[in-house]
């Protein structure tokens, strides 16, 4: 009977040894997994901080570019407004000049037809009294 017990005892000892090895391996695996999770969390935090820095940098540069573009737009708008105002003033001056010339020509033609001098109304259109 001792021969029958010996293999059973050996099997039991082997199983106990295997269970101990399995438990130790599981403990080491759990510890390594925990360390990996901590490292992953740390790397994620570092990545978030870097992303935040890049976002702030990009936002600052976009704001600067928008400010410069706004300044340039306002400058161009001012130049365009001055040119527009000058063109309007020149057009009004030219229109007044052409109106006076046309009025003078009409007055001269009427005087020539009737043989009399220009009327007061015609003279007032020319700025003469």
C-alpha positions as CSV (number, residue, x, y, z in Angstrom):
1,X,0.0,0.0,0.0
2,X,2.8,2.3,0.5
3,X,3.4,2.1,-3.2
4,X,-0.1,3.3,-3.9
5,X,0.2,6.2,-1.5
6,X,3.5,7.3,-2.9
7,X,2.3,8.3,-6.3
8,X,-0.7,9.9,-4.8
9,X,1.5,11.9,-2.4
10,X,3.8,12.8,-5.2
11,X,0.8,13.9,-7.3
12,X,-0.5,15.9,-4.4
13,X,2.9,17.5,-3.8
14,X,3.2,18.4,-7.5
15,X,-0.3,19.9,-7.5
16,X,0.5,21.9,-4.4
17,X,3.7,23.1,-6.0
18,X,1.9,24.0,-9.2
19,X,-0.8,25.8,-7.3
20,X,1.9,27.8,-5.5
21,X,3.6,28.6,-8.8
22,X,0.3,29.5,-10.3
23,X,-0.6,31.8,-7.4
24,X,2.8,33.5,-7.5
25,X,2.5,33.9,-11.3
26,X,-0.9,35.4,-10.9
27,X,0.4,37.8,-8.1
28,X,3.3,38.9,-10.4
29,X,0.9,39.3,-13.3
30,X,-1.5,41.4,-11.2
31,X,1.4,43.5,-10.0
32,X,2.7,44.0,-13.5
33,X,-0.7,44.9,-14.8
34,X,-1.2,47.4,-12.0
35,X,2.2,49.0,-12.8
36,X,1.3,49.1,-16.5
37,X,-2.0,50.8,-15.7
38,X,-0.2,53.4,-13.6
39,X,2.3,54.0,-16.3
40,X,-0.5,54.3,-18.9
41,X,-2.4,56.8,-16.8
42,X,0.8,58.8,-16.3
43,X,1.5,58.8,-20.1
44,X,-2.1,59.8,-20.8
45,X,-1.8,62.7,-18.3
46,X,1.5,63.8,-20.0
47,X,-0.1,63.6,-23.4
48,X,-3.1,65.7,-22.2
49,X,-0.8,68.4,-20.8
50,X,1.2,68.5,-24.0
51,X,-2.0,68.7,-26.0
52,X,-3.3,71.5,-23.8
53,X,0.0,73.4,-24.3
54,X,-0.2,72.9,-28.1
55,X,-3.9,74.0,-28.1
56,X,-3.0,77.2,-26.1
57,X,-0.1,77.9,-28.5
58,X,-2.2,77.4,-31.5
59,X,-5.0,79.5,-30.1
60,X,-2.6,82.4,-29.3
61,X,-1.2,82.2,-32.8
62,X,-4.6,82.1,-34.4
63,X,-5.7,85.1,-32.3
64,X,-2.5,87.0,-33.3
65,X,-3.2,86.2,-37.0
66,X,-6.8,87.3,-36.7
67,X,-5.7,90.6,-35.0
68,X,-3.2,91.3,-37.7
69,X,-5.8,90.5,-40.4
70,X,-8.4,92.7,-38.7
71,X,-5.8,95.6,-38.5
72,X,-4.9,95.1,-42.2
73,X,-8.6,94.9,-43.2
74,X,-9.4,98.1,-41.3
75,X,-6.4,99.9,-42.9
76,X,-7.5,98.8,-46.3
77,X,-11.1,99.8,-45.5
78,X,-9.9,103.3,-44.5
79,X,-7.9,103.6,-47.7
80,X,-10.8,102.5,-49.8
81,X,-13.1,104.9,-48.0
82,X,-10.8,107.8,-48.6
83,X,-10.5,106.9,-52.3
84,X,-14.3,106.5,-52.6
85,X,-14.9,109.9,-50.9
86,X,-12.3,111.5,-53.2
87,X,-13.9,109.9,-56.3
88,X,-17.3,111.1,-55.2
89,X,-16.0,114.6,-54.6
90,X,-14.3,114.7,-58.0
91,X,-17.5,113.3,-59.7
92,X,-19.6,116.0,-58.0
93,X,-17.1,118.7,-59.0
94,X,-17.1,117.5,-62.5
95,X,-20.9,117.2,-62.6
96,X,-21.2,120.8,-61.3
97,X,-18.7,122.0,-63.9
98,X,-20.5,120.2,-66.7
99,X,-23.9,121.5,-65.4
100,X,-22.6,125.1,-65.5
101,X,-21.1,124.6,-68.9
102,X,-24.3,123.0,-70.3
103,X,-26.4,125.8,-68.7
104,X,-24.1,128.4,-70.2
105,X,-24.3,126.8,-73.6
106,X,-28.1,126.7,-73.4
107,X,-28.2,130.3,-72.4
108,X,-25.9,131.4,-75.2
109,X,-28.0,129.5,-77.7
110,X,-31.2,131.0,-76.5
111,X,-29.8,134.5,-76.5
112,X,-28.5,134.0,-80.0
113,X,-31.9,132.7,-81.2
114,X,-33.8,135.5,-79.6
115,X,-31.2,138.2,-80.0
116,X,-31.5,139.4,-76.4
117,X,-29.2,139.1,-73.4
118,X,-29.4,136.3,-70.8
119,X,-32.2,136.5,-68.2
120,X,-31.6,136.8,-64.5
121,X,-32.4,133.2,-64.1
122,X,-29.8,132.2,-66.6
123,X,-27.3,134.5,-65.0
124,X,-28.0,133.1,-61.5
125,X,-27.3,129.6,-62.8
126,X,-23.8,130.8,-63.8
127,X,-23.2,132.4,-60.5
128,X,-23.4,135.9,-62.1
129,X,-25.8,138.6,-60.8
